[in-house]
Amino acid sequence: MASKENTRPSKQLLHLVFGGELASLDGVEFKDTAAIDVVGVFPNYASAYAAWKSKAQMTVDNAQMRYFIVHMHRFFDPS
C-alpha cells in the first residue's frame, strides 16, 4: 500500500500591501493618512508583490505616490 503524501497546506505568510502620497520624497510620512490606499492582505509574498507592482505601475506618473509591502507574519512570529 502506498503511503499518503503530506497534504497539509504550507504555512500562511500574510503580507499587507498599502500606499499613498508622501509628504516629501525624503521620507515615508504620508501627506494624508485618511487617503491611504489599503490594497489588501495576501497569503504569500508572490501575490503581494504582484499587487504591489500593479499599483506602483498605475501611479508611476506621481513621484510622491508610494506603495509598500508589510510582512505581517513577522509580527506574529518574529523569529
C-alpha positions as CSV (number, residue, x, y, z in Angstrom):
1,M,0.0,0.0,0.0
2,A,1.4,3.4,-1.0
3,S,1.9,5.9,1.8
4,K,-0.1,9.1,1.7
5,E,1.6,12.3,0.8
6,N,1.5,15.1,3.3
7,T,-1.5,17.2,2.1
8,R,-1.1,19.8,4.8
9,P,-1.0,23.3,3.3
10,S,2.2,25.3,3.5
11,K,2.5,27.9,6.4
12,Q,0.5,31.0,5.7
13,L,2.7,34.1,5.5
14,L,0.4,37.1,5.4
15,H,1.5,40.3,3.7
16,L,-0.2,43.7,3.6
17,V,0.0,46.0,0.6
18,F,-0.8,49.7,1.1
19,G,0.3,53.1,-0.2
20,G,-0.4,56.7,-0.6
21,E,1.1,60.1,-1.4
22,L,4.1,61.0,0.6
23,A,4.6,64.5,2.2
24,S,8.1,64.6,0.6
25,L,10.5,62.4,-1.3
26,D,12.9,62.4,1.6
27,G,10.9,60.2,4.0
28,V,7.9,57.9,4.4
29,E,5.5,60.3,6.0
30,F,2.1,60.3,4.3
31,K,0.6,63.6,3.2
32,D,-2.9,62.5,4.2
33,T,-3.3,59.3,6.3
34,A,-7.1,59.3,5.7
35,A,-6.3,58.8,2.0
36,I,-4.0,55.7,2.4
37,D,-5.0,53.1,-0.1
38,V,-5.1,49.6,1.6
39,V,-4.8,47.3,-1.4
40,G,-5.3,44.1,0.7
41,V,-3.8,41.3,2.7
42,F,-2.3,38.5,0.7
43,P,-1.4,34.9,1.7
44,N,2.2,34.9,0.4
45,Y,4.9,37.3,-0.9
46,A,4.4,36.4,-4.6
47,S,0.7,37.5,-4.6
48,A,1.5,40.6,-2.5
49,Y,4.4,41.5,-4.9
50,A,2.0,41.2,-7.9
51,A,-0.5,43.5,-6.3
52,W,2.2,46.0,-5.2
53,K,3.7,46.0,-8.7
54,S,0.3,46.6,-10.3
55,K,-0.5,49.6,-8.0
56,A,3.0,51.0,-8.4
57,Q,2.8,50.9,-12.2
58,M,-0.6,52.6,-12.1
59,T,0.8,55.6,-10.2
60,V,4.2,55.9,-11.9
61,D,3.4,59.4,-13.1
62,N,3.1,60.7,-9.5
63,A,6.7,60.7,-8.0
64,Q,5.3,61.1,-4.4
65,M,3.0,58.1,-4.6
66,R,4.5,55.0,-2.9
67,Y,3.2,51.5,-2.2
68,F,4.7,49.2,0.4
69,I,4.6,45.5,1.3
70,V,4.5,44.7,5.1
71,H,5.5,41.2,6.2
72,M,2.6,40.8,8.7
73,H,3.7,37.2,9.5
74,R,6.8,38.7,11.2
75,F,4.7,40.4,13.8
76,F,3.1,37.0,14.7
77,D,6.5,35.2,14.8
78,P,9.5,37.5,14.9
79,S,12.0,34.6,14.6
